[in-house]
Amino acid sequence: MFAGPLKITLTEDSSYVDLDNSKPFPGPSDKGADVTTGFMLPTQDLYPPKSGNVMAVSSPDGPEPTKADCLSLIQKNGTYTSGKLTSGTRLCLQTDEGRIAYLRLTAVPTRKALMFEATVWE
């Protein structure tokens, strides 16, 4: 395992996070970012700042996905966005540097904050 689970909170001022960083932390810029959210958009979702079908929704039931589970989900069901977010939403993501990440929302997203835990594998 590379890192995690790490608690990450995105806000209006820091809505981007680089999951390839050894200590991922939210920032205001998309430079190197792997995932972001738009707080002013009609629906709040997570998506990669660059185009690509690198995200997949994992089932809310059962055990948390492994790296292999996430890779398989992305290869079969990869999309550009998470879709509607709710507390407990589970997502798999491939980072810009090819790492596989697992994200689980830990709180109901609001227009001020979006909180999740992230695990990133080499």
Secondary structure, 3 states (H helix, E strand, C coil): CCEEEEEEEEECCCCEECCCCCCCCEECCCCCCCEEECCCCCCCCEECCCCCCCEEEECCCCCCCCHHHHHHHHHHHCECCCCCCCCCCEEEEECCCCCEEEEEECCCCCCCEEEEEEEEEC
